[in-house]
Amino acid sequence: NDEIIIFRILQEFFSNVIKHAKAKELFVLLKYEDNVFEILAKEDGVGFNSDLITHNSGMVTMKSRAELLNAELSITSKIGVGTTLFLKYPYNNE
């Protein structure tokens, strides 16, 4: 189930990039360590003002999904530069 939730978080981010960002490049890095899985996704699109996020936006949905996993999620954006997603998911490797 956790894998599906992680997939949905990335799916939402990718969908937002396609619909809104006007990005030329999207970079995704997956990093596996003993007890943590990290995802870094960056795009070079138009960016947005995170202060204007509504409570029913995809951003809120992604953050609530990350909370279900006890994962850390940060989404940062700068107008004219693009948006970055960072997810840190702790897991038991036994």
Secondary structure, DSSP 8 states (H G I E B T S, - for coil): -HHHHHHHHHHHHHHHIIIII--S-EEEEEEE-SSEEEEEEEE-S----GGG--TTSHHHHHHHHHHHTT-EEEEEEETTTEEEEEEEEE----
